[in-house]
Amino acid sequence: MAGKFGFPCQERHRHACRTNHDHRCVASGDPMPTEGWMALVLGVVFSLIVGVGLMALLFYSSRKGYDDPSQFRADDRPE
């Protein structure tokens, strides 16, 4: 059975969720346990630390000239 505009997923979504007075979808079921929230927060914090660290290394290497192309002088070539 197709929902609005012919998308069947909308009809299934409408039946899978109940809506509150703001017509936002509120999933039914048990709330997330404390361990789940801790894992979520630790995952987000770890991802931010890795992202910030990699960006810092990128800027550091750019400022120190590690990303510049190689330049050879004529007297540096082997004979």
Kinemage of the C-alpha trace (Angstrom):
@kinemage 1
@onewidth
@group {chain A} dominant
@subgroup {mainchain}
@vectorlist {calphas} color= white
{ca met a 1} P 0.000 0.000 0.000
{ca ala a 2} L 1.486 3.285 -1.100
{ca gly a 3} L 1.492 6.245 1.227
{ca lys a 4} L 1.424 9.914 0.382
{ca phe a 5} L 3.055 10.627 -2.995
{ca gly a 6} L 3.301 6.889 -3.662
{ca phe a 7} L 6.067 6.097 -1.163
{ca pro a 8} L 5.301 2.864 0.689
{ca cys a 9} L 7.848 3.561 3.434
{ca gln a 10} L 5.835 6.536 4.674
{ca glu a 11} L 2.813 4.368 5.325
{ca arg a 12} L 4.887 1.822 7.259
{ca his a 13} L 6.585 4.609 9.181
{ca arg a 14} L 3.228 6.087 10.110
{ca his a 15} L 2.094 2.786 11.592
{ca ala a 16} L 5.416 2.009 13.298
{ca cys a 17} L 5.501 5.225 15.323
{ca arg a 18} L 2.977 7.011 17.427
{ca thr a 19} L 2.908 10.786 17.243
{ca asn a 20} L 2.713 13.347 20.014
{ca his a 21} L 0.840 16.651 19.861
{ca asp a 22} L 3.614 18.253 17.752
{ca his a 23} L 3.251 15.478 15.157
{ca arg a 24} L 6.817 14.351 15.727
{ca cys a 25} L 7.523 10.654 15.639
{ca val a 26} L 7.993 9.138 19.082
{ca ala a 27} L 9.344 5.603 18.956
{ca ser a 28} L 7.786 3.219 21.394
{ca gly a 29} L 9.858 0.869 23.515
{ca asp a 30} L 12.178 0.868 26.476
{ca pro a 31} L 14.382 3.916 27.057
{ca met a 32} L 18.084 3.604 26.353
{ca pro a 33} L 19.966 2.269 29.404
{ca thr a 34} L 22.690 4.222 31.160
{ca glu a 35} L 25.380 2.019 29.612
{ca gly a 36} L 24.073 2.943 26.172
{ca trp a 37} L 24.264 6.657 26.913
{ca met a 38} L 27.786 6.256 28.297
{ca ala a 39} L 28.880 4.365 25.188
{ca leu a 40} L 27.311 7.027 22.963
{ca val a 41} L 29.023 9.887 24.809
{ca leu a 42} L 32.399 8.107 24.866
{ca gly a 43} L 32.124 7.353 21.138
{ca val a 44} L 31.350 10.970 20.306
{ca val a 45} L 34.146 12.302 22.528
{ca phe a 46} L 36.678 9.814 21.104
{ca ser a 47} L 35.663 10.722 17.544
{ca leu a 48} L 36.051 14.425 18.282
{ca ile a 49} L 39.493 13.871 19.835
{ca val a 50} L 40.660 11.885 16.802
{ca gly a 51} L 39.240 14.490 14.395
{ca val a 52} L 40.772 17.446 16.215
{ca gly a 53} L 44.105 15.639 16.531
{ca leu a 54} L 44.252 14.817 12.833
{ca met a 55} L 43.354 18.381 11.882
{ca ala a 56} L 46.083 19.683 14.215
{ca leu a 57} L 48.620 17.390 12.544
{ca leu a 58} L 47.453 18.589 9.139
{ca phe a 59} L 47.965 22.245 10.055
{ca tyr a 60} L 51.288 21.494 11.770
{ca ser a 61} L 52.679 19.688 8.740
{ca ser a 62} L 51.450 22.447 6.446
{ca arg a 63} L 53.085 25.185 8.562
{ca lys a 64} L 56.408 23.322 8.847
{ca gly a 65} L 56.619 22.795 5.090
{ca tyr a 66} L 56.272 19.018 5.058
{ca asp a 67} L 53.560 19.309 2.393
{ca asp a 68} L 55.663 21.385 -0.015
{ca pro a 69} L 56.813 19.738 -3.238
{ca ser a 70} L 60.384 18.504 -3.369
{ca gln a 71} L 62.949 20.889 -4.803
{ca phe a 72} L 66.263 19.603 -6.082
{ca arg a 73} L 69.254 21.768 -6.739
{ca ala a 74} L 71.630 20.963 -9.544
{ca asp a 75} L 74.529 20.289 -7.183
{ca asp a 76} L 72.436 17.777 -5.150
{ca arg a 77} L 72.159 15.267 -7.990
{ca pro a 78} L 74.374 12.184 -7.832
{ca glu a 79} L 77.126 11.908 -10.424
